[in-house]
Amino acid sequence: MSKIKKGAEHIGHEVKEGAESAGHEVKEGAESAGHDVKKGTEYAGHEVKEGAESAGHDVKKGAKSVFDKLKKSFS
């Protein structure tokens, strides 16, 4: 086998290994990014739920306070 052919085969092998490695890294990066997005979405949903519960509690307290004041005014 000539040195040029051996060199070309070696370069082809190196390119193939590099492409496989790059593809694997892209796949892992995409999986990691997807996991991070899922965690972020779950966290944001939890924060929204807590905020809504807190706002509902505040509205309920405010309504009770208004009701109590009106009740005293008409007593």
C-alpha positions in Angstrom: 0.0 0.0 0.0 1.4 3.4 -0.9 2.1 6.0 1.8 -0.4 8.3 0.2 -3.2 5.7 0.4 -2.3 4.8 4.0 -2.2 8.5 4.9 -5.6 9.1 3.3 -7.1 6.1 5.1 -5.7 7.4 8.4 -7.1 10.8 7.8 -10.5 9.3 6.9 -10.4 7.2 10.1 -9.6 10.3 12.2 -12.4 12.3 10.5 -14.9 9.5 11.1 -13.9 9.3 14.8 -14.0 13.1 15.2 -17.5 13.2 13.6 -18.8 10.4 15.9 -17.4 12.1 18.9 -18.9 15.4 17.9 -22.2 13.8 17.3 -22.1 12.1 20.7 -21.3 15.4 22.4 -24.1 17.2 20.5 -26.5 14.5 21.6 -25.4 14.8 25.3 -25.6 18.5 25.1 -29.1 18.4 23.7 -30.2 16.0 26.4 -28.7 18.1 29.1 -30.3 21.3 27.7 -33.7 19.5 27.5 -33.3 18.4 31.1 -32.4 21.9 32.2 -35.5 23.3 30.3 -37.7 20.7 32.0 -36.3 21.6 35.5 -36.7 25.3 34.8 -40.3 24.8 33.6 -41.2 22.7 36.7 -39.6 25.4 38.9 -41.4 28.2 37.2 -44.7 26.3 37.4 -44.1 25.8 41.1 -43.4 29.5 41.6 -46.5 30.5 39.7 -48.6 28.1 41.8 -47.2 29.4 45.1 -47.7 33.0 43.9 -51.3 32.3 42.9 -52.0 30.6 46.3 -50.5 33.5 48.1 -52.5 36.0 46.1 -55.7 34.1 46.7 -54.9 34.0 50.4 -54.3 37.8 50.4 -57.6 38.4 48.5 -59.5 36.3 51.0 -57.9 38.2 53.9 -58.8 41.5 52.3 -62.3 40.5 51.6 -62.8 39.3 55.2 -61.3 42.7 56.4 -63.8 44.7 54.3 -66.6 42.5 55.4 -65.7 42.9 59.0 -65.5 46.7 58.6 -68.9 46.8 56.9 -70.4 44.6 59.5 -69.2 47.0 62.2 -70.5 50.0 60.3 -74.0 48.5 60.2 -74.0 47.2 63.7 
